[in-house]
Amino acid sequence: MYSGNTCLDGLNLLVSNLHNGVNKYALPTMHCAQSFHHTILKNVPLQITVAREAGWMVVGGDNGFARIFNYQMGAFLGQLGHSTGMHGTVLA
């Protein structure tokens, strides 16, 4: 059994790297298996949550947007703004 929004399937862990996005680490070796890049203007901790059934990872932003990635394919899907809703294209 596994718990937490960023522990994928008990085998991977998603971590905001405070530099250029999110890294996916393989457990228990902590090998960086994949990176999801996005621009970080202010170096602050960013929250991450996962929609497992959709295969999506949602990462908070430092500029009013949350980014959505497909964590299985590594693809950027789009971003959500606080006041305007969805920006960009989101694929199901």
PDB file of N, CA, C and O in Angstrom, chain B, residues numbered from 101:
ATOM      1  N   MET B 101       0.841  -1.182   0.000  1.00  0.00           N
ATOM      2  CA  MET B 101       0.000   0.000   0.000  1.00  0.00           C
ATOM      3  C   MET B 101       0.883   1.241   0.000  1.00  0.00           C
ATOM      4  O   MET B 101       1.961   1.246   0.594  1.00  0.00           O
ATOM      5  N   TYR B 102       0.424   2.277  -0.661  1.00  0.00           N
ATOM      6  CA  TYR B 102       1.148   3.539  -0.712  1.00  0.00           C
ATOM      7  C   TYR B 102       0.189   4.673  -0.392  1.00  0.00           C
ATOM      8  O   TYR B 102      -1.029   4.528  -0.497  1.00  0.00           O
ATOM      9  N   SER B 103       0.757   5.794  -0.004  1.00  0.00           N
ATOM     10  CA  SER B 103      -0.094   6.940   0.307  1.00  0.00           C
ATOM     11  C   SER B 103       0.593   8.212  -0.145  1.00  0.00           C
ATOM     12  O   SER B 103       1.783   8.219  -0.460  1.00  0.00           O
ATOM     13  N   GLY B 104      -0.172   9.281  -0.170  1.00  0.00           N
ATOM     14  CA  GLY B 104       0.372  10.566  -0.589  1.00  0.00           C
ATOM     15  C   GLY B 104       0.074  10.832  -2.046  1.00  0.00           C
ATOM     16  O   GLY B 104       0.032   9.912  -2.863  1.00  0.00           O
ATOM     17  N   ASN B 105      -0.132  12.091  -2.366  1.00  0.00           N
ATOM     18  CA  ASN B 105      -0.475  12.470  -3.731  1.00  0.00           C
ATOM     19  C   ASN B 105       0.669  12.318  -4.706  1.00  0.00           C
ATOM     20  O   ASN B 105       0.432  12.207  -5.909  1.00  0.00           O
ATOM     21  N   THR B 106       1.892  12.309  -4.237  1.00  0.00           N
ATOM     22  CA  THR B 106       3.012  12.277  -5.170  1.00  0.00           C
ATOM     23  C   THR B 106       3.755  10.956  -5.173  1.00  0.00           C
ATOM     24  O   THR B 106       4.805  10.844  -5.807  1.00  0.00           O
ATOM     25  N   CYS B 107       3.240   9.960  -4.485  1.00  0.00           N
ATOM     26  CA  CYS B 107       3.839   8.628  -4.527  1.00  0.00           C
ATOM     27  C   CYS B 107       3.047   7.815  -5.541  1.00  0.00           C
ATOM     28  O   CYS B 107       1.965   7.313  -5.235  1.00  0.00           O
ATOM     29  N   LEU B 108       3.589   7.686  -6.748  1.00  0.00           N
ATOM     30  CA  LEU B 108       2.890   6.988  -7.821  1.00  0.00           C
ATOM     31  C   LEU B 108       3.094   5.491  -7.677  1.00  0.00           C
ATOM     32  O   LEU B 108       4.237   5.035  -7.643  1.00  0.00           O
ATOM     33  N   ASP B 109       2.059   4.737  -7.594  1.00  0.00           N
ATOM     34  CA  ASP B 109       2.054   3.278  -7.614  1.00  0.00           C
ATOM     35  C   ASP B 109       3.047   2.623  -6.654  1.00  0.00           C
ATOM     36  O   ASP B 109       3.369   1.446  -6.817  1.00  0.00           O
ATOM     37  N   GLY B 110       3.531   3.352  -5.672  1.00  0.00           N
ATOM     38  CA  GLY B 110       4.496   2.810  -4.730  1.00  0.00           C
ATOM     39  C   GLY B 110       5.886   2.631  -5.295  1.00  0.00           C
ATOM     40  O   GLY B 110       6.787   2.185  -4.585  1.00  0.00           O
ATOM     41  N   LEU B 111       6.082   2.973  -6.569  1.00  0.00           N
ATOM     42  CA  LEU B 111       7.371   2.768  -7.233  1.00  0.00           C
ATOM     43  C   LEU B 111       8.052   4.059  -7.647  1.00  0.00           C
ATOM     44  O   LEU B 111       9.241   4.050  -7.966  1.00  0.00           O
ATOM     45  N   ASN B 112       7.328   5.165  -7.650  1.00  0.00           N
ATOM     46  CA  ASN B 112       7.864   6.450  -8.105  1.00  0.00           C
ATOM     47  C   ASN B 112       7.407   7.571  -7.182  1.00  0.00           C
ATOM     48  O   ASN B 112       6.341   7.498  -6.571  1.00  0.00           O
ATOM     49  N   LEU B 113       8.233   8.608  -7.093  1.00  0.00           N
ATOM     50  CA  LEU B 113       7.947   9.760  -6.250  1.00  0.00           C
ATOM     51  C   LEU B 113       8.132  11.025  -7.075  1.00  0.00           C
ATOM     52  O   LEU B 113       9.154  11.178  -7.744  1.00  0.00           O
ATOM     53  N   LEU B 114       7.155  11.940  -7.040  1.00  0.00           N
ATOM     54  CA  LEU B 114       7.238  13.216  -7.749  1.00  0.00           C
ATOM     55  C   LEU B 114       7.682  14.303  -6.781  1.00  0.00           C
ATOM     56  O   LEU B 114       7.125  14.438  -5.692  1.00  0.00           O
ATOM     57  N   VAL B 115       8.698  15.086  -7.185  1.00  0.00           N
ATOM     58  CA  VAL B 115       9.261  16.112  -6.314  1.00  0.00           C
ATOM     59  C   VAL B 115       9.504  17.381  -7.120  1.00  0.00           C
ATOM     60  O   VAL B 115      10.113  17.327  -8.188  1.00  0.00           O
ATOM     61  N   SER B 116       9.030  18.530  -6.618  1.00  0.00           N
ATOM     62  CA  SER B 116       9.369  19.816  -7.221  1.00  0.00           C
ATOM     63  C   SER B 116      10.836  20.082  -6.940  1.00  0.00           C
ATOM     64  O   SER B 116      11.268  20.040  -5.789  1.00  0.00           O
ATOM     65  N   ASN B 117      11.611  20.357  -7.997  1.00  0.00           N
ATOM     66  CA  ASN B 117      13.056  20.505  -7.806  1.00  0.00           C
ATOM     67  C   ASN B 117      13.488  21.946  -7.530  1.00  0.00           C
ATOM     68  O   ASN B 117      14.681  22.201  -7.366  1.00  0.00           O
ATOM     69  N   LEU B 118      12.556  22.884  -7.477  1.00  0.00           N
ATOM     70  CA  LEU B 118      12.829  24.294  -7.165  1.00  0.00           C
ATOM     71  C   LEU B 118      13.784  24.952  -8.158  1.00  0.00           C
ATOM     72  O   LEU B 118      14.332  26.018  -7.879  1.00  0.00           O
ATOM     73  N   HIS B 119      13.982  24.328  -9.303  1.00  0.00           N
ATOM     74  CA  HIS B 119      14.899  24.880 -10.304  1.00  0.00           C
ATOM     75  C   HIS B 119      14.210  25.046 -11.653  1.00  0.00           C
ATOM     76  O   HIS B 119      14.127  26.155 -12.180  1.00  0.00           O
ATOM     77  N   ASN B 120      13.714  23.935 -12.214  1.00  0.00           N
ATOM     78  CA  ASN B 120      13.123  24.016 -13.547  1.00  0.00           C
ATOM     79  C   ASN B 120      11.948  23.066 -13.742  1.00  0.00           C
ATOM     80  O   ASN B 120      11.610  22.734 -14.877  1.00  0.00           O
ATOM     81  N   GLY B 121      11.322  22.624 -12.655  1.00  0.00           N
ATOM     82  CA  GLY B 121      10.160  21.770 -12.811  1.00  0.00           C
ATOM     83  C   GLY B 121      10.049  20.687 -11.763  1.00  0.00           C
ATOM     84  O   GLY B 121      10.343  20.903 -10.587  1.00  0.00           O
ATOM     85  N   VAL B 122       9.617  19.509 -12.210  1.00  0.00           N
ATOM     86  CA  VAL B 122       9.354  18.374 -11.330  1.00  0.00           C
ATOM     87  C   VAL B 122      10.169  17.186 -11.813  1.00  0.00           C
ATOM     88  O   VAL B 122      10.302  16.956 -13.015  1.00  0.00           O
ATOM     89  N   ASN B 123      10.716  16.434 -10.861  1.00  0.00           N
ATOM     90  CA  ASN B 123      11.438  15.206 -11.184  1.00  0.00           C
ATOM     91  C   ASN B 123      10.657  14.011 -10.664  1.00  0.00           C
ATOM     92  O   ASN B 123      10.055  14.064  -9.592  1.00  0.00           O
ATOM     93  N   LYS B 124      10.674  12.928 -11.444  1.00  0.00           N
ATOM     94  CA  LYS B 124      10.086  11.660 -11.016  1.00  0.00           C
ATOM     95  C   LYS B 124      11.233  10.726 -10.653  1.00  0.00           C
ATOM     96  O   LYS B 124      12.080  10.416 -11.491  1.00  0.00           O
ATOM     97  N   TYR B 125      11.255  10.281  -9.399  1.00  0.00           N
ATOM     98  CA  TYR B 125      12.315   9.410  -8.901  1.00  0.00           C
ATOM     99  C   TYR B 125      11.791   7.993  -8.730  1.00  0.00           C
ATOM    100  O   TYR B 125      10.688   7.783  -8.224  1.00  0.00           O
ATOM    101  N   ALA B 126      12.595   7.019  -9.158  1.00  0.00           N
ATOM    102  CA  ALA B 126      12.267   5.611  -8.979  1.00  0.00           C
ATOM    103  C   ALA B 126      12.623   5.204  -7.553  1.00  0.00           C
ATOM    104  O   ALA B 126      13.709   5.516  -7.063  1.00  0.00           O
ATOM    105  N   LEU B 127      11.709   4.511  -6.896  1.00  0.00           N
ATOM    106  CA  LEU B 127      11.949   4.018  -5.541  1.00  0.00           C
ATOM    107  C   LEU B 127      12.350   2.550  -5.594  1.00  0.00           C
ATOM    108  O   LEU B 127      11.833   1.841  -6.457  1.00  0.00           O
ATOM    109  N   PRO B 128      13.214   2.049  -4.756  1.00  0.00           N
ATOM    110  CA  PRO B 128      13.873   2.722  -3.645  1.00  0.00           C
ATOM    111  C   PRO B 128      15.229   3.333  -4.011  1.00  0.00           C
ATOM    112  O   PRO B 128      15.907   3.867  -3.134  1.00  0.00           O
ATOM    113  N   THR B 129      15.637   3.270  -5.268  1.00  0.00           N
ATOM    114  CA  THR B 129      16.983   3.726  -5.650  1.00  0.00           C
ATOM    115  C   THR B 129      17.115   5.241  -5.698  1.00  0.00           C
ATOM    116  O   THR B 129      18.228   5.762  -5.631  1.00  0.00           O
ATOM    117  N   MET B 130      16.000   5.957  -5.811  1.00  0.00           N
ATOM    118  CA  MET B 130      15.961   7.418  -5.956  1.00  0.00           C
ATOM    119  C   MET B 130      16.677   7.881  -7.224  1.00  0.00           C
ATOM    120  O   MET B 130      17.216   8.987  -7.263  1.00  0.00           O
ATOM    121  N   HIS B 131      16.685   7.046  -8.252  1.00  0.00           N
ATOM    122  CA  HIS B 131      17.205   7.416  -9.570  1.00  0.00           C
ATOM    123  C   HIS B 131      16.189   8.340 -10.241  1.00  0.00           C
ATOM    124  O   HIS B 131      14.993   8.051 -10.246  1.00  0.00           O
ATOM    125  N   CYS B 132      16.670   9.458 -10.810  1.00  0.00           N
ATOM    126  CA  CYS B 132      15.784  10.382 -11.520  1.00  0.00           C
ATOM    127  C   CYS B 132      15.393   9.745 -12.849  1.00  0.00           C
ATOM    128  O   CYS B 132      16.202   9.670 -13.773  1.00  0.00           O
ATOM    129  N   ALA B 133      14.152   9.290 -12.934  1.00  0.00           N
ATOM    130  CA  ALA B 133      13.680   8.557 -14.100  1.00  0.00           C
ATOM    131  C   ALA B 133      13.107   9.462 -15.184  1.00  0.00           C
ATOM    132  O   ALA B 133      13.109   9.097 -16.360  1.00  0.00           O
ATOM    133  N   GLN B 134      12.612  10.648 -14.798  1.00  0.00           N
ATOM    134  CA  GLN B 134      11.962  11.534 -15.766  1.00  0.00           C
ATOM    135  C   GLN B 134      11.873  12.935 -15.176  1.00  0.00           C
ATOM    136  O   GLN B 134      11.797  13.096 -13.958  1.00  0.00           O
ATOM    137  N   SER B 135      11.883  13.945 -16.037  1.00  0.00           N
ATOM    138  CA  SER B 135      11.721  15.332 -15.600  1.00  0.00           C
ATOM    139  C   SER B 135      10.610  15.991 -16.394  1.00  0.00           C
ATOM    140  O   SER B 135      10.418  15.706 -17.576  1.00  0.00           O
ATOM    141  N   PHE B 136       9.888  16.866 -15.738  1.00  0.00           N
ATOM    142  CA  PHE B 136       8.798  17.633 -16.338  1.00  0.00           C
ATOM    143  C   PHE B 136       9.172  19.098 -16.173  1.00  0.00           C
ATOM    144  O   PHE B 136       9.089  19.640 -15.070  1.00  0.00           O
ATOM    145  N   HIS B 137       9.579  19.737 -17.249  1.00  0.00           N
ATOM    146  CA  HIS B 137      10.129  21.088 -17.163  1.00  0.00           C
ATOM    147  C   HIS B 137       9.059  22.167 -17.327  1.00  0.00           C
ATOM    148  O   HIS B 137       8.161  22.063 -18.162  1.00  0.00           O
ATOM    149  N   HIS B 138       9.185  23.193 -16.511  1.00  0.00           N
ATOM    150  CA  HIS B 138       8.402  24.416 -16.659  1.00  0.00           C
ATOM    151  C   HIS B 138       9.200  25.547 -16.025  1.00  0.00           C
ATOM    152  O   HIS B 138      10.062  25.317 -15.177  1.00  0.00           O
ATOM    153  N   THR B 139       8.905  26.754 -16.443  1.00  0.00           N
ATOM    154  CA  THR B 139       9.642  27.920 -15.966  1.00  0.00           C
ATOM    155  C   THR B 139       9.272  28.231 -14.521  1.00  0.00           C
ATOM    156  O   THR B 139       8.096  28.256 -14.159  1.00  0.00           O
ATOM    157  N   ILE B 140      10.288  28.466 -13.708  1.00  0.00           N
ATOM    158  CA  ILE B 140      10.096  28.889 -12.325  1.00  0.00           C
ATOM    159  C   ILE B 140      10.767  30.245 -12.173  1.00  0.00           C
ATOM    160  O   ILE B 140      11.988  30.354 -12.286  1.00  0.00           O
ATOM    161  N   LEU B 141       9.967  31.287 -11.915  1.00  0.00           N
ATOM    162  CA  LEU B 141      10.502  32.638 -11.772  1.00  0.00           C
ATOM    163  C   LEU B 141      10.878  32.955 -10.333  1.00  0.00           C
ATOM    164  O   LEU B 141      11.872  33.638 -10.086  1.00  0.00           O
ATOM    165  N   LYS B 142      10.091  32.464  -9.383  1.00  0.00           N
ATOM    166  CA  LYS B 142      10.359  32.658  -7.958  1.00  0.00           C
ATOM    167  C   LYS B 142      10.630  31.293  -7.351  1.00  0.00           C
ATOM    168  O   LYS B 142       9.856  30.357  -7.554  1.00  0.00           O
ATOM    169  N   ASN B 143      11.709  31.175  -6.618  1.00  0.00           N
ATOM    170  CA  ASN B 143      12.088  29.898  -6.036  1.00  0.00           C
ATOM    171  C   ASN B 143      11.298  29.649  -4.754  1.00  0.00           C
ATOM    172  O   ASN B 143      11.746  29.981  -3.657  1.00  0.00           O
ATOM    173  N   VAL B 144      10.121  29.062  -4.913  1.00  0.00           N
ATOM    174  CA  VAL B 144       9.261  28.713  -3.789  1.00  0.00           C
ATOM    175  C   VAL B 144       8.816  27.258  -3.961  1.00  0.00           C
ATOM    176  O   VAL B 144       8.731  26.774  -5.089  1.00  0.00           O
ATOM    177  N   PRO B 145       8.532  26.558  -2.867  1.00  0.00           N
ATOM    178  CA  PRO B 145       8.020  25.186  -2.993  1.00  0.00           C
ATOM    179  C   PRO B 145       6.685  25.192  -3.740  1.00  0.00           C
ATOM    180  O   PRO B 145       5.811  26.011  -3.457  1.00  0.00           O
ATOM    181  N   LEU B 146       6.538  24.287  -4.681  1.00  0.00           N
ATOM    182  CA  LEU B 146       5.316  24.186  -5.471  1.00  0.00           C
ATOM    183  C   LEU B 146       4.597  22.891  -5.132  1.00  0.00           C
ATOM    184  O   LEU B 146       5.224  21.834  -5.056  1.00  0.00           O
ATOM    185  N   GLN B 147       3.287  22.963  -4.927  1.00  0.00           N
ATOM    186  CA  GLN B 147       2.514  21.774  -4.609  1.00  0.00           C
ATOM    187  C   GLN B 147       2.274  20.942  -5.854  1.00  0.00           C
ATOM    188  O   GLN B 147       2.165  21.461  -6.965  1.00  0.00           O
ATOM    189  N   ILE B 148       2.196  19.638  -5.641  1.00  0.00           N
ATOM    190  CA  ILE B 148       1.943  18.679  -6.712  1.00  0.00           C
ATOM    191  C   ILE B 148       0.803  17.777  -6.265  1.00  0.00           C
ATOM    192  O   ILE B 148       0.754  17.350  -5.112  1.00  0.00           O
ATOM    193  N   THR B 149      -0.113  17.489  -7.184  1.00  0.00           N
ATOM    194  CA  THR B 149      -1.130  16.483  -6.924  1.00  0.00           C
ATOM    195  C   THR B 149      -1.303  15.651  -8.186  1.00  0.00           C
ATOM    196  O   THR B 149      -0.916  16.070  -9.277  1.00  0.00           O
ATOM    197  N   VAL B 150      -1.885  14.476  -8.025  1.00  0.00           N
ATOM    198  CA  VAL B 150      -1.992  13.531  -9.131  1.00  0.00           C
ATOM    199  C   VAL B 150      -3.437  13.099  -9.307  1.00  0.00           C
ATOM    200  O   VAL B 150      -4.124  12.792  -8.332  1.00  0.00           O
ATOM    201  N   ALA B 151      -3.898  13.077 -10.553  1.00  0.00           N
ATOM    202  CA  ALA B 151      -5.174  12.466 -10.918  1.00  0.00           C
ATOM    203  C   ALA B 151      -4.816  11.128 -11.556  1.00  0.00           C
ATOM    204  O   ALA B 151      -4.618  11.042 -12.768  1.00  0.00           O
ATOM    205  N   ARG B 152      -4.734  10.088 -10.732  1.00  0.00           N
ATOM    206  CA  ARG B 152      -4.191   8.798 -11.184  1.00  0.00           C
ATOM    207  C   ARG B 152      -4.965   8.189 -12.348  1.00  0.00           C
ATOM    208  O   ARG B 152      -4.357   7.706 -13.304  1.00  0.00           O
ATOM    209  N   GLU B 153      -6.290   8.203 -12.282  1.00  0.00           N
ATOM    210  CA  GLU B 153      -7.078   7.575 -13.344  1.00  0.00           C
ATOM    211  C   GLU B 153      -6.853   8.249 -14.692  1.00  0.00           C
ATOM    212  O   GLU B 153      -6.881   7.584 -15.728  1.00  0.00           O
ATOM    213  N   ALA B 154      -6.632   9.548 -14.689  1.00  0.00           N
ATOM    214  CA  ALA B 154      -6.381  10.281 -15.936  1.00  0.00           C
ATOM    215  C   ALA B 154      -4.911  10.241 -16.328  1.00  0.00           C
ATOM    216  O   ALA B 154      -4.569  10.517 -17.478  1.00  0.00           O
ATOM    217  N   GLY B 155      -4.028   9.895 -15.371  1.00  0.00           N
ATOM    218  CA  GLY B 155      -2.591   9.917 -15.646  1.00  0.00           C
ATOM    219  C   GLY B 155      -2.023  11.325 -15.632  1.00  0.00           C
ATOM    220  O   GLY B 155      -0.994  11.591 -16.252  1.00  0.00           O
ATOM    221  N   TRP B 156      -2.692  12.228 -14.925  1.00  0.00           N
ATOM    222  CA  TRP B 156      -2.279  13.631 -14.900  1.00  0.00           C
ATOM    223  C   TRP B 156      -1.560  13.983 -13.610  1.00  0.00           C
ATOM    224  O   TRP B 156      -1.847  13.425 -12.551  1.00  0.00           O
ATOM    225  N   MET B 157      -0.628  14.911 -13.711  1.00  0.00           N
ATOM    226  CA  MET B 157       0.033  15.525 -12.579  1.00  0.00           C
ATOM    227  C   MET B 157      -0.240  17.020 -12.691  1.00  0.00           C
ATOM    228  O   MET B 157      -0.034  17.613 -13.750  1.00  0.00           O
ATOM    229  N   VAL B 158      -0.701  17.630 -11.606  1.00  0.00           N
ATOM    230  CA  VAL B 158      -0.969  19.064 -11.581  1.00  0.00           C
ATOM    231  C   VAL B 158       0.042  19.701 -10.642  1.00  0.00           C
ATOM    232  O   VAL B 158       0.153  19.317  -9.478  1.00  0.00           O
ATOM    233  N   VAL B 159       0.782  20.686 -11.164  1.00  0.00           N
ATOM    234  CA  VAL B 159       1.840  21.351 -10.410  1.00  0.00           C
ATOM    235  C   VAL B 159       1.461  22.812 -10.231  1.00  0.00           C
ATOM    236  O   VAL B 159       1.168  23.511 -11.202  1.00  0.00           O
ATOM    237  N   GLY B 160       1.470  23.268  -8.984  1.00  0.00           N
ATOM    238  CA  GLY B 160       1.217  24.674  -8.713  1.00  0.00           C
ATOM    239  C   GLY B 160       2.300  25.536  -9.338  1.00  0.00           C
ATOM    240  O   GLY B 160       3.379  25.044  -9.665  1.00  0.00           O
ATOM    241  N   GLY B 161       2.019  26.799  -9.501  1.00  0.00           N
ATOM    242  CA  GLY B 161       2.986  27.702 -10.115  1.00  0.00           C
ATOM    243  C   GLY B 161       3.273  28.909  -9.249  1.00  0.00           C
ATOM    244  O   GLY B 161       2.578  29.175  -8.269  1.00  0.00           O
ATOM    245  N   ASP B 162       4.299  29.627  -9.626  1.00  0.00           N
ATOM    246  CA  ASP B 162       4.678  30.839  -8.908  1.00  0.00           C
ATOM    247  C   ASP B 162       4.122  32.086  -9.573  1.00  0.00           C
ATOM    248  O   ASP B 162       4.399  33.201  -9.130  1.00  0.00           O
ATOM    249  N   ASN B 163       3.332  31.909 -10.643  1.00  0.00           N
ATOM    250  CA  ASN B 163       2.845  33.055 -11.406  1.00  0.00           C
ATOM    251  C   ASN B 163       1.332  33.031 -11.631  1.00  0.00           C
ATOM    252  O   ASN B 163       0.838  33.661 -12.565  1.00  0.00           O
ATOM    253  N   GLY B 164       0.591  32.307 -10.781  1.00  0.00           N
ATOM    254  CA  GLY B 164      -0.858  32.284 -10.908  1.00  0.00           C
ATOM    255  C   GLY B 164      -1.406  31.181 -11.783  1.00  0.00           C
ATOM    256  O   GLY B 164      -2.619  31.114 -11.985  1.00  0.00           O
ATOM    257  N   PHE B 165      -0.560  30.313 -12.311  1.00  0.00           N
ATOM    258  CA  PHE B 165      -1.003  29.218 -13.156  1.00  0.00           C
ATOM    259  C   PHE B 165      -0.611  27.881 -12.541  1.00  0.00           C
ATOM    260  O   PHE B 165       0.423  27.770 -11.883  1.00  0.00           O
ATOM    261  N   ALA B 166      -1.435  26.878 -12.759  1.00  0.00           N
ATOM    262  CA  ALA B 166      -1.085  25.498 -12.431  1.00  0.00           C
ATOM    263  C   ALA B 166      -0.864  24.767 -13.747  1.00  0.00           C
ATOM    264  O   ALA B 166      -1.659  24.907 -14.677  1.00  0.00           O
ATOM    265  N   ARG B 167       0.200  23.997 -13.832  1.00  0.00           N
ATOM    266  CA  ARG B 167       0.514  23.264 -15.056  1.00  0.00           C
ATOM    267  C   ARG B 167       0.032  21.827 -14.944  1.00  0.00           C
ATOM    268  O   ARG B 167       0.072  21.230 -13.868  1.00  0.00           O
ATOM    269  N   ILE B 168      -0.426  21.274 -16.068  1.00  0.00           N
ATOM    270  CA  ILE B 168      -0.918  19.900 -16.104  1.00  0.00           C
ATOM    271  C   ILE B 168      -0.042  19.102 -17.066  1.00  0.00           C
ATOM    272  O   ILE B 168       0.165  19.499 -18.213  1.00  0.00           O
ATOM    273  N   PHE B 169       0.468  17.971 -16.580  1.00  0.00           N
ATOM    274  CA  PHE B 169       1.300  17.074 -17.370  1.00  0.00           C
ATOM    275  C   PHE B 169       0.679  15.686 -17.371  1.00  0.00           C
ATOM    276  O   PHE B 169      -0.005  15.309 -16.419  1.00  0.00           O
ATOM    277  N   ASN B 170       0.912  14.928 -18.428  1.00  0.00           N
ATOM    278  CA  ASN B 170       0.639  13.501 -18.419  1.00  0.00           C
ATOM    279  C   ASN B 170       1.895  12.851 -17.863  1.00  0.00           C
ATOM    280  O   ASN B 170       2.933  12.855 -18.526  1.00  0.00           O
ATOM    281  N   TYR B 171       1.823  12.289 -16.651  1.00  0.00           N
ATOM    282  CA  TYR B 171       3.033  11.782 -16.017  1.00  0.00           C
ATOM    283  C   TYR B 171       3.494  10.456 -16.597  1.00  0.00           C
ATOM    284  O   TYR B 171       4.620  10.040 -16.326  1.00  0.00           O
ATOM    285  N   GLN B 172       2.675   9.781 -17.379  1.00  0.00           N
ATOM    286  CA  GLN B 172       3.107   8.541 -18.015  1.00  0.00           C
ATOM    287  C   GLN B 172       3.894   8.824 -19.290  1.00  0.00           C
ATOM    288  O   GLN B 172       4.908   8.177 -19.552  1.00  0.00           O
ATOM    289  N   MET B 173       3.431   9.787 -20.082  1.00  0.00           N
ATOM    290  CA  MET B 173       4.093  10.124 -21.345  1.00  0.00           C
ATOM    291  C   MET B 173       5.081  11.269 -21.205  1.00  0.00           C
ATOM    292  O   MET B 173       5.933  11.456 -22.074  1.00  0.00           O
ATOM    293  N   GLY B 174       4.984  12.043 -20.123  1.00  0.00           N
ATOM    294  CA  GLY B 174       5.865  13.188 -19.930  1.00  0.00           C
ATOM    295  C   GLY B 174       5.434  14.419 -20.696  1.00  0.00           C
ATOM    296  O   GLY B 174       6.205  15.370 -20.820  1.00  0.00           O
ATOM    297  N   ALA B 175       4.207  14.420 -21.214  1.00  0.00           N
ATOM    298  CA  ALA B 175       3.736  15.511 -22.068  1.00  0.00           C
ATOM    299  C   ALA B 175       3.075  16.624 -21.260  1.00  0.00           C
ATOM    300  O   ALA B 175       2.322  16.362 -20.323  1.00  0.00           O
ATOM    301  N   PHE B 176       3.368  17.869 -21.635  1.00  0.00           N
ATOM    302  CA  PHE B 176       2.672  19.035 -21.093  1.00  0.00           C
ATOM    303  C   PHE B 176       1.312  19.104 -21.754  1.00  0.00           C
ATOM    304  O   PHE B 176       1.220  19.082 -22.981  1.00  0.00           O
ATOM    305  N   LEU B 177       0.245  19.186 -20.957  1.00  0.00           N
ATOM    306  CA  LEU B 177      -1.105  19.198 -21.507  1.00  0.00           C
ATOM    307  C   LEU B 177      -1.739  20.576 -21.534  1.00  0.00           C
ATOM    308  O   LEU B 177      -2.557  20.856 -22.410  1.00  0.00           O
ATOM    309  N   GLY B 178      -1.383  21.441 -20.600  1.00  0.00           N
ATOM    310  CA  GLY B 178      -1.978  22.768 -20.553  1.00  0.00           C
ATOM    311  C   GLY B 178      -1.780  23.389 -19.190  1.00  0.00           C
ATOM    312  O   GLY B 178      -1.057  22.856 -18.349  1.00  0.00           O
ATOM    313  N   GLN B 179      -2.429  24.526 -18.979  1.00  0.00           N
ATOM    314  CA  GLN B 179      -2.312  25.199 -17.691  1.00  0.00           C
ATOM    315  C   GLN B 179      -3.638  25.824 -17.299  1.00  0.00           C
ATOM    316  O   GLN B 179      -4.455  26.177 -18.148  1.00  0.00           O
ATOM    317  N   LEU B 180      -3.832  25.952 -15.996  1.00  0.00           N
ATOM    318  CA  LEU B 180      -5.025  26.566 -15.427  1.00  0.00           C
ATOM    319  C   LEU B 180      -4.656  27.891 -14.802  1.00  0.00           C
ATOM    320  O   LEU B 180      -3.683  27.976 -14.053  1.00  0.00           O
ATOM    321  N   GLY B 181      -5.431  28.940 -15.103  1.00  0.00           N
ATOM    322  CA  GLY B 181      -5.248  30.230 -14.461  1.00  0.00           C
ATOM    323  C   GLY B 181      -6.219  30.370 -13.303  1.00  0.00           C
ATOM    324  O   GLY B 181      -7.294  29.771 -13.324  1.00  0.00           O
ATOM    325  N   HIS B 182      -5.861  31.148 -12.298  1.00  0.00           N
ATOM    326  CA  HIS B 182      -6.736  31.313 -11.141  1.00  0.00           C
ATOM    327  C   HIS B 182      -8.056  31.974 -11.499  1.00  0.00           C
ATOM    328  O   HIS B 182      -9.093  31.595 -10.956  1.00  0.00           O
ATOM    329  N   SER B 183      -8.047  32.951 -12.395  1.00  0.00           N
ATOM    330  CA  SER B 183      -9.273  33.701 -12.643  1.00  0.00           C
ATOM    331  C   SER B 183      -9.941  33.390 -13.973  1.00  0.00           C
ATOM    332  O   SER B 183     -11.115  33.710 -14.158  1.00  0.00           O
ATOM    333  N   THR B 184      -9.226  32.780 -14.894  1.00  0.00           N
ATOM    334  CA  THR B 184      -9.789  32.637 -16.237  1.00  0.00           C
ATOM    335  C   THR B 184     -10.065  31.210 -16.658  1.00  0.00           C
ATOM    336  O   THR B 184     -10.613  31.003 -17.741  1.00  0.00           O
ATOM    337  N   GLY B 185      -9.716  30.218 -15.862  1.00  0.00           N
ATOM    338  CA  GLY B 185      -9.962  28.841 -16.251  1.00  0.00           C
ATOM    339  C   GLY B 185      -8.833  28.284 -17.089  1.00  0.00           C
ATOM    340  O   GLY B 185      -7.676  28.670 -16.917  1.00  0.00           O
ATOM    341  N   MET B 186      -9.162  27.379 -17.995  1.00  0.00           N
ATOM    342  CA  MET B 186      -8.159  26.630 -18.747  1.00  0.00           C
ATOM    343  C   MET B 186      -7.542  27.458 -19.867  1.00  0.00           C
ATOM    344  O   MET B 186      -8.238  28.169 -20.591  1.00  0.00           O
ATOM    345  N   HIS B 187      -6.227  27.353 -19.994  1.00  0.00           N
ATOM    346  CA  HIS B 187      -5.485  27.956 -21.099  1.00  0.00           C
ATOM    347  C   HIS B 187      -4.741  26.843 -21.811  1.00  0.00           C
ATOM    348  O   HIS B 187      -4.263  25.914 -21.160  1.00  0.00           O
ATOM    349  N   GLY B 188      -4.632  26.910 -23.094  1.00  0.00           N
ATOM    350  CA  GLY B 188      -3.907  25.889 -23.839  1.00  0.00           C
ATOM    351  C   GLY B 188      -4.812  24.698 -24.105  1.00  0.00           C
ATOM    352  O   GLY B 188      -6.000  24.723 -23.786  1.00  0.00           O
ATOM    353  N   THR B 189      -4.253  23.680 -24.679  1.00  0.00           N
ATOM    354  CA  THR B 189      -5.004  22.495 -25.051  1.00  0.00           C
ATOM    355  C   THR B 189      -4.784  21.398 -24.031  1.00  0.00           C
ATOM    356  O   THR B 189      -3.648  21.121 -23.646  1.00  0.00           O
ATOM    357  N   VAL B 190      -5.849  20.782 -23.598  1.00  0.00           N
ATOM    358  CA  VAL B 190      -5.754  19.645 -22.688  1.00  0.00           C
ATOM    359  C   VAL B 190      -6.338  18.439 -23.386  1.00  0.00           C
ATOM    360  O   VAL B 190      -7.479  18.463 -23.849  1.00  0.00           O
ATOM    361  N   LEU B 191      -5.553  17.395 -23.457  1.00  0.00           N
ATOM    362  CA  LEU B 191      -5.986  16.164 -24.096  1.00  0.00           C
ATOM    363  C   LEU B 191      -6.427  15.175 -23.037  1.00  0.00           C
ATOM    364  O   LEU B 191      -5.800  15.074 -21.982  1.00  0.00           O
ATOM    365  N   ALA B 192      -7.494  14.446 -23.304  1.00  0.00           N
ATOM    366  CA  ALA B 192      -7.966  13.442 -22.341  1.00  0.00           C
ATOM    367  C   ALA B 192      -7.259  12.132 -22.543  1.00  0.00           C
ATOM    368  O   ALA B 192      -7.527  11.169 -21.824  1.00  0.00           O
TER     369      ALA B 192
END
